[in-house]
Amino acid sequence: MKIKALFFIMIFITSPLVNAVDFGKLTDSVDKNKASEAVDKDKLKGSVSADGVDYKAAAGAVDKGKAKEAVDVDKARGALGY
């Protein structure tokens, strides 16, 4: 029983170390100008109302092809530790 408890505690202690993410590098992996161009601002504004946000409409405002081009995948992988 003590071994199981010790193993459980070790998982919680080490999990933040294993999943370390460099958010600065992750942010740098995105070309902000290209990402901004990937969003149809009129559609995005139309997805917001007094009732809240229509998340499907908001997602539809993003051109997925342009959004993919805005991310440097190698830099993103490096930031995520891959």
C-alpha positions as CSV (number, residue, x, y, z in Angstrom):
1,M,0.0,0.0,0.0
2,K,2.8,2.4,0.8
3,I,4.4,1.8,-2.6
4,K,1.2,2.7,-4.4
5,A,0.8,5.9,-2.4
6,L,4.5,6.8,-3.0
7,F,4.0,6.1,-6.8
8,F,0.9,8.3,-6.8
9,I,2.7,11.2,-5.1
10,M,5.7,10.9,-7.5
11,I,3.3,11.2,-10.5
12,F,1.9,14.5,-9.1
13,I,5.3,15.9,-8.2
14,T,7.0,15.1,-11.6
15,S,4.0,15.8,-14.0
16,P,4.7,19.6,-14.2
17,L,8.3,18.9,-15.0
18,V,7.4,16.4,-17.7
19,N,4.9,18.7,-19.3
20,A,7.0,21.9,-19.3
21,V,6.0,24.3,-22.0
22,D,7.9,27.4,-23.0
23,F,5.0,29.8,-23.7
24,G,7.4,32.5,-24.9
25,K,8.8,30.3,-27.6
26,L,5.3,29.0,-28.4
27,T,4.1,32.6,-28.9
28,D,7.1,33.3,-31.1
29,S,6.2,30.4,-33.3
30,V,3.1,32.3,-34.6
31,D,3.4,35.0,-37.3
32,K,0.9,37.5,-35.8
33,N,0.3,39.3,-39.1
34,K,-0.5,36.1,-41.0
35,A,-2.7,34.9,-38.1
36,S,-4.6,38.2,-38.1
37,E,-5.1,37.9,-41.9
38,A,-6.6,34.4,-41.3
39,V,-9.5,35.9,-39.4
40,D,-12.6,37.3,-41.1
41,K,-13.3,40.1,-38.7
42,D,-16.9,40.7,-39.9
43,K,-17.8,37.1,-39.3
44,L,-16.1,37.1,-36.0
45,K,-18.0,40.2,-34.9
46,G,-21.2,38.5,-36.1
47,S,-20.6,35.6,-33.8
48,V,-20.9,37.8,-30.7
49,S,-24.3,38.8,-29.4
50,A,-25.9,39.9,-26.2
51,D,-26.6,36.2,-25.5
52,G,-22.9,35.3,-25.7
53,V,-20.6,33.9,-28.3
54,D,-21.6,31.4,-31.0
55,Y,-18.4,29.4,-30.9
56,K,-19.1,27.6,-34.2
57,A,-19.5,30.9,-36.0
58,A,-16.4,32.2,-34.4
59,A,-14.4,29.1,-35.5
60,G,-15.9,29.5,-39.0
61,A,-14.4,33.0,-39.2
62,V,-10.9,31.5,-39.3
63,D,-9.4,30.4,-42.6
64,K,-7.8,27.2,-41.6
65,G,-5.3,27.2,-44.5
66,K,-4.0,30.7,-43.7
67,A,-3.9,29.8,-40.0
68,K,-1.7,26.8,-40.6
69,E,0.7,29.0,-42.6
70,A,0.9,31.4,-39.7
71,V,2.5,28.7,-37.4
72,D,6.1,27.6,-37.6
73,V,5.6,24.0,-36.6
74,D,9.3,23.3,-35.8
75,K,9.4,26.2,-33.4
76,A,6.1,25.1,-31.8
77,R,7.4,21.6,-31.4
78,G,10.5,22.9,-29.7
79,A,8.5,25.0,-27.3
80,L,6.4,21.9,-26.4
81,G,9.5,19.8,-25.9
82,Y,9.1,17.6,-28.9
